[in-house]
Amino acid sequence: MSSEPTLPALKLVEEPLQLRPWQTQDAEDLFDAVRSSVASVGRWLPWCHAGYDLDEARRWISHCQDGWSRGEHFAFPIFDLRTGELLGGAGLNQRNRPHRGANLGYWVRQSRHGEGIAARAAALVARFGFEQLGLIRIEIVAMPDNHASRRTAEKTGARFEAIARQRLWANGLAHDAAVYGLTPADLLPSAR
């Protein structure tokens, strides 16, 4: 069995959350969080499905570790700082180095919806992107009727910019998407 890749000893902490790079031992917690969230998260994110298994969780974590090592994909599990429970995930992907931008995505396990977890985690990850990666723009892209994700984008300070036609590919179909832009100046003081 291969050894754990060398990842930064990085922790993003803001009560009551802690984020750090995914580790191999997170696979079972990820599997549990995904399987218990299919009815809600799965509506918007096709990777969250009833057949999700432990091998998929392991492959995702390996993909995330590879992304960190290449400096292209920066994914974090979201943990409850007090209990250690895996609450979801947030991260930067689709990095555009020439234009210093990236996409920000997030999800929260169904049992913890409505607590503001996604907005706090998204702000932590955005701050990391601006301060550590030198990004000047982060995009948040959501299905137009995913009102919870859109509210989360707004809570970070991101500004709605457009409904982009056929911006997302999901479940074998092209979908329009709401696009939000976030710059360092937009990041709300309460989210900083």
N, C-alpha and C positions, 0 to 999 in steps of 0.2 A: 504494500500500500504506500502511496506517495505521501510525503510529509506535507504539512500545512505550508502554503506559500508565505513568504515574508510580506506582511502587510504593515502599513504604518500603525504605530501605537497611538491611534487617534481616537479621542472620545469627544463627542459634542454633547454637552450636558446643560440642561435648563430644566429646573424642577417642573414637573415631575418626570421628565424624559431623559433618557440617555441613548445616544446613537453611536455606533462604531462600525467598522467594516464587518461584513458577514464572515463568519467562521464555520468550519466544517461541522462543529458540534451543534450548530443552530438548526440543522436539517429537520429534526423531529418537531421542534417548536414551530418551524415554518409550515411543515406539513399540517400540523394541528390547526394553526391559525387560518390557513387557506381553506381547509376542509370545513371549518366551522363558519366560513364566510361566503360560501358559494352563492347563496341566495341574494346577497347584497353586492359584494365586490364583483362577483362573477357576471353580474348584469352589465358591467362597464368594461371589465378587463377579461378578455377571452382566456388568458392563461389560468384564471381562477375557475376551475370547472370540477364537476362531481367526480371525475376520474383521476384527479390530481393525486399523485402518489409520492412516496418517499424518494424514489429515484429522480423525479422531477425536481423536488426540493434540493437534492444533492447537486443536480446538474445546474440549477439556478445559482446556487452558492459558488460552484466552480466557475461559472460564467462571470459572476461578480468579482471573484478574486482575480481572474484573468484581466478583467476590465481595469481593476486598480493597478495591476502590474504594468499594463500598457498605457496607463494615464488617460483612458478614454471613457470609462464608465465608473461612476462613484456611487455605489449603492450601500445603503445603511439599513439594518434592522432597527426598529424603534422599540425600546424597552421601557417598561415602567421602572423608574429608578428605585422605588421602594420594594416592589415585589419580584422584579426580574422577569415579569411576564412579557412575552413578545406581543407587541401591540399592532405591528404592521411593518411597513417599509417605506422608505423615501430615498430618492437618489437623483443624480444628474446623469443624463445619457445624451446620445446624439451630439457629442461635443463638436463644435465648429471652431477649430483652432484659429484659422485665418481671421475670423470675425469675433473671436473671443465670446462665444455664446454656447449655450447648452439647453437641453430640455429638462424640466423638473417634473418628476412623477411621484405619486404617493398613494398609499392605501392604508386603511385601518381595519383591523378585524371587526367583524360584525358586532360582537358583544360590547365593544367600546366606542361605537359611533355616538356622535353628539357631544363629545367631551372636549372638542377643540384640539385633539391630539394631532390631526393632520396639519392644521395651520401652524402649530408650534414647531412640529418636525420640519415642515416645508421651509419655515423661516430659518431654522438652524442650518439646513442644507444649503439654502440660498446664500446665507452669510458665508459659509464655507466656500462656496463657488466664487463669490466676489472677492473674499479676502485671501484665500489660499490658491485658487486657480487663476485669479486675475480676470475673471469673466466680467463683461460689461453689460451683458443682456442674458436673461433667462426666460425661456418660453414655457408656459403651462398650457397644454392642449387637452381639451375635454369634449366629450360628446355634448352637443347643445342642451340636451335635457338632463344632464348629470348636474343637477342644481347643487348638490353637496360639494362636489369637486370645484365647481365654479365659485361657490361661497368661500371655499378654502383659499383659492387663488386670490380673491379680493381681500381676504383677511391678512394676507402677507403684504398687501400693497400693490399687487400686480394689477395692471390696467387692461380692461377688455379692449381688444383691437379690431377683431373681425370674426365673422363666421366664414371660415375658409372652406371652400367647396372641395369635397372629396379629399380631405386632409388626412383622414385615418383609414387604415385597412383593418377590419376586424370581422371575424366569422365569414371570411370569403367575400366580403362586400366593402365597397368604398363608402365612407361616411363623411358628412360635413362635420366640422369641429369648431368649437369656440376657442379662439387663440387669445391668450393673455401675455403681455410683456411685463417683465420685472427688471428694473435697473437698480444699481446700488442706492440711488436717491429715492426710489420708490419704497424700499423695504421699510415698513412701518416701524416707528420707534418702539412700539409695544412688542413688535416681532423681532427687534434687534437684540 
